[in-house]
Amino acid sequence: MTRHQLVENLGIAFDTLRARKVRSGLTILGIVIGVTSVITVAAIIDGLNGVVKERVARLGSNTLFVTRIPTGMGPGRLPEKIRIRKHIEDGDAQYLEECCDGVSYATVFANRINFGEQADEIRYGDAHVERFFLRGVQPDYAKALPLFAIGEGRFISPYDEEHARAVVVIGRSIADSLFPNSDPVGKQVRVDGRWYEVVGTFEPDQGLFSSFGVDQFACIPMSNFRKSFPEIKERFIAVAARDGVSMDYVQGQVEEALRRKRHVRHNAEKDFEISSPDFLSSLWDQLTGALVLLTGIISSIGLLVGGIGVMNIMLISVTERTSEIGLRKAVGARKADIRVQFLVEAITLSGIGGILGILLGGLIAFAVRTAVPAVPASVSPIWVLLGVSISVSVGLFFGYYPANRAANLDPIVCLRYE
């Protein structure tokens, strides 16, 4: 097909669409819905993928976490084999540093999370904050988790840890609530009735998808935490690998060392868990995989409906233009020319639906990003190209049968048709 023939066929296609505006609009509606859903979900997932990757990097790309309870499993209704596991001990971190050459440092930490009737409280004068995470940490904790970066002041020092000093580093939202018009560093606050000096604040972090983040954390020396809350036995260890050392190698070393220290036989199931920040990526991939599957089903239904509509309107068009087909064949048009003409019309019809779907999907993505900044939806050129490809493919697939039927009509019969 020459360029002149393509332009002519496109002109005929647009004339046909203009002559039947309502019917054409209803036909492409299914394609618009299908492409819009694909573009919108893809834009949201692409934007969130960047957020999750950044979060994983800030949690420490070379950091492993040792826990007694598997990641993602709550403290309630634990299986008995997990419930009877020995707790992680404070000395386990130092032991890993001493016997694992792939470990740069290991630091232990513990949590006090109490959202019950007697929730934890930080108070300064008449201002107070509840529903926060109180965490006991060691000096290397901030290095192991870059997410806990200091914004003002300093972090817990070795001197603080050695002397169990009553000092605290607080999140940005806690600081803004207690000290809206003053510098919190150096102030004395009461944490669950105990006096603590604020030595620093963390950089702002609202958390993943605006959930609990560093803004809601208050960190005190691990030694002070142990003295203030002796009833809390659960411990966690963050293990940082040396530069250039494989994470698999470090994980193997850590597992072997803890098995030895906790007297777990080599052929027995380990009584602890080792995970990395990648578990967030894995969990996210599972969630988005299900979302993509659901979107694919919805989009397929929309595209199927749109494709059937394209086939239907093209069959009607063939019937209505039977005389025109006979006349074109009588003046020398070949079967291929007739077939291409109707295929171009079908592709034009579905292509318009695809373009409208892409524009509508981009508009929805922009609206989502504007209304919910935590969801930075963005339409990538890849998905735009995919949307165009899908719509063109629908036109080709569902338009071929009507086009082929038109091409095979007998010119004599067509000229007699009324």
N, C-alpha and C positions, 0 to 999 in steps of 0.2 A: 504494500500500500504506500503510495507516494504521499508527500507532505500535502499536496493539493487535495488529494482524496481524503486525507485525515481531517483537514480543515472543513471540507465539505460535509463529511459525515458528522463532525461535531456540530456544525451549524444546523443540520437536520435534526440531530438529537435534541438540541436546545429548543428548536422550534416545536418539537413534539412535546417537550416538557411544559413549555409555556402554554400550549394549547390545552393541556390537561393538568392544570396546577394542583387542584385538590386531590385528584387521584394520584398524581406523582408524589405529593407531599405525604399522603397517608402511606404510600408504598415505602418510602425511605425512612419512615419513623422507626421501624424495627432496627434498621442499620444504625440510625443515630443513637438509639438506646444501647445497642450492643457495643459500639465503638466508644461511646461516652463512659460506660461502666469500666471498660478496659483502661482507658486513658486516666480516669479519675483514680482508680485503685492503684494503678502503676505509679502515678505521680505521688500519691500518699506514701506508698511503700518505699519508693526511691528516696524520698525525703527522710523518712524514719530510719532507713538503713544507715544513712549518714550519721544520724543521732546515736544509734546503737553502737556503731563502730567507734565513734568518738568516746562514748561512755566506756566501752571496753578498754580502749587505749588509756584513758585516765584512771581506770581501776588498776592498771599495772599489767602491761603486756608480757612481762617476764616474771610475774608473781603467781605462786600457787597458794592455795588455801587448804589448811588441814582442819577438819572438823570431825566431831563425833557423829553428828547426824547428817545424813545426805542433804546436799544443797536442794532447796525448794521444798523440803519436808518440814512441816510445822512440828512444834513440840507435843501437840496433842495426838492421841491415838497412835503412838509409835508401835511398830511390831516389837515383840518381846526381845528378839535377838538384837535389836538396836537399843532398846531401853536398858538392857543389862550391860551395855558396853561401858568400859572404864572411861572416865572423863580425861580429856586432854589436860596435861599438867603444865604448870608454869615453867618448869625446868626443861620441858621438851624442846622449846625453841633454842635454848643455848646448846642443848645436846646435838641438835641438827647442825648448828653452826660448826661445832667441833669435829663432827665425824663425817660430814658431807663436803667434799672439796668443790663440788659444783654450786654450793650455796654461798651467796654473797653475805646475806644476813637473814635471820629469822626473828620475828617479833610476835609476841603473844598479845591478845586483846580479849576483852570480855564486854558483854552488853548487859545493861539493865533497862528493860523495856516494860513499863508499867502503865497501861492505859485503863486500869480498873477504877474502882471507886476512889481509891487513894492514889491518884496518879502522881508521878514525879513532878517536882515543881522547882523552878528557878525564880528567885524573887530578888528584886532590888527596889527598896522603898515600897511604894504602893503598886509598882508594876510587877507582874509575874507572868510566867510562861509555863504551860503544861503541855502534855503530849509531845515529848521530845525523846530522843535517844541519848541515854547516858552511857558512855563507853570508856572503859579503862584501857589505856594504851601505853606503849613504851616509846622511847625517843625515835626509833627507826620506823615507826608506823607510818609517818607522813612520807618517808622515802619509798616505802613499799606500795603505798596507794597515793599516787600523784593527785587523785581527786580531792584529797584533804590538803589543799595548798593554803598556806597562810596568806591572808590579806593584810592584816595589821598585827603588830606585836610579834610574838614568837610562838613556837610549838613547845611541847613538853621537853625539858632538857634532861640529860643524865643526872644532874644534881637533884632535879625535882623527883625523879624516879628513885634515886638512892635514898633520899630522906623522906619519901612519902609525903611530899609537900601538898598542901591544899591549894592547888592552882587549877585553873580550868581554861580551856580554849573553846569558844562558842561559835555556833553557826551564825551566818549573817542575819537571818530572820529573827533569831533569838536576840541578837545584839540590837537590831532595830526596834524590837518590842520593848526591851528594857531600857535602852539608852537612845531614844529617838533624836535627842539634841546634844549629845555629848559623846566623847571618846570613851569606849568601854574599857580599854586597856588600863590596868591599875586599879579598877574599881573592885569593891568587895560585894559579892553576891552570896545568897544563901541557896544551896542546893540540897533539897530535902532536909532543910533545917541546919545544915552544916555550912560554915563560912568558907568561901573559896575566893581567891584573887584571880581576876580575869587577866591572863597574860597575853592573850591573842584572840583574833577572830579569823575564821576561814573565809576564803574567797566565795562569792555567791555561787550557789548551786541548788537549784530548785528540785533536782531529781529527775529521773527519767520519766517523761510524759507528765511532768508536774506532780509526781508522787513525792514521797519523803526523800529528801536529799541531804547533802551536807549542811544545808541551812538549818536543819532541825537536829543537829548533833551537838552534844557537849562532851568534850574529852578531858579526862583527868588522868593523872599518873596511875599506872597499873598497880603500883604498890599501895597507893592511897585507896584505890577501888577495892583491893583485896581486904584492906583493913576496915573500910566503911561498910562493905557488903559481903561479909564472910559466908553468907548463906548461898551466894551465887557460885556454883561450881563449874558451870559451862565455860570452856575456853576455846579460843580459835587461834590459829597460827598463820601468819602471812610469811611465806618463804620466797625470797627474791633470788633468782639465779644470777650467777656471774655473767658478765658480758661475753658473748661468743659461745656460751655453753648451751647445748640443746636442752629444751624444756623436758623432753622425754627422758633424757639422761638424768636430769635433776629429780624428776618425779620418781624414777626408779630408785635413786639413792635415798630419797626421803622415805619411800615406802619400806625399803629394806631396813633402814635405820630404826624406824618406828616399830616395825615388827620385832626387831631385836630388843628394843627397850621395853616394849609392852608384852614381850614373851609370847608372841603369836607364832605358831608353828608355820613352817614354810608351805605346807600343803593345806593350811586352814584359811578360811575366809578372813580377811583383815577386819579389825574392829574399829576402823576409822575411815574417813573419806578424804580424798585429795581431788581438788577441782581447780579450775582456772577461770579467769573472767570470760573465757570463751563460752562458758555455759550460757551466758546471756545471749550470745550470738546463736547458739544452737537452739535455745528456747525460742528466740525470735524467728529463726528460720522455720521452725515447726508451726508457729502461729501464722506467719505470712504464707507458708505453703498451703495451709487450710484455707486461708483467705483467697489466695490466688485460684485454688480449685473451685471454690464457691463462685468467685467472680467469673471464672471461665465457663461454668455451667450457665449462669445467668446471661452472660454475653452470647453464648452459643445459641440459647433460645431466642434472644433478640435478633441475632444475625440470621438464624434459620427462618424466623417469621419474615424478616426483611427480604431474605433471598427468595422465599416463596412468593412474596409480593412482587418482587422484580420479575420473576418468571411469569406470574399471572398477568401483570400489566404488559409484558412483552408479547405474550400470546394474544392478548386482546388487540395489541397494536398490529400484530401480523394479520389478524382477521380484518381489522378496520382498513388496513392498507393493502389488501390483496390486489386491488386494481393497480395501485401504484407499483407493486412488485412486478405484476405482469407487464406493465408499460416499460419499466426499466429493463426487464429481460428482453423485451421486443426490440429495444434500441441497442442491444449488445451487452448488457450487464451480465457478468458471469455469476455462477453460484457463489464463488468466493467473495465477490463484491457485495452481494446481498447479505451473506453471512457476516462479513466485517461490519457492514452498516448497522445491523441490529445488535451485534456485540458491542460496538462503540456506544450505542444508545444505552444498553444495559450497564456498561461500565460507567458511563456518565451519570446514570441514575444512582448507582450505588456509591460512586465516587463523591457525589454531592452529599450523600448521607454520611460518608466517612469524614469529609471535611467539617461538616456541621458537628459531628460527634467529637472530633478533635478540639474544635473551638469551644464547645460546651464543656468538655472535660477539662480543658485548660482554665476556663472561667471558674468552674467548681473548685479546682485545685487552688486557684488564686484566692477564692473566697475562704476556703478552709485555712490557708496559710495566714490570711488576714485576721480571721476570727479566732483562730487557735494557733498562736505563734509557736507553741510546743510541737506542732505537727507541720514541719516545713515542707509541704507538698511542692513538688517541682516536676514539670513535664520535660523529659529529656528528648532530644532529637530521635533517639532510637525508637521510643514509643510512638512518636509522631509518624515515623516511617512505617512502623508496624501497623498503625491504624490505617494508613493509606493502603498498605499491602492487603490488609484484611478486606477492606471495602472493595478494592479492585478484584480480589480473588472471588468474592461473593458475586460480583457482576459477571465475571467470566464463567463461573460454575453454573449459576442459575440462568444465565442468559444464553448459554450455548444451545440448549434444546430449542427454544423459540427461534433463535437465529438459524439453526440448521433446518428447522421446519420451513422457515420462510425461503431458504435457499433452494429447497427441494420442490417447491411448488411448480406445477406445470403452467407455463406462461399462457397457453391457450385457455386453460380453465380460469386463470386469474383475470384475463381480459374479459371473459364472459360474466365474471362475478359482479353482482350488484348488492 
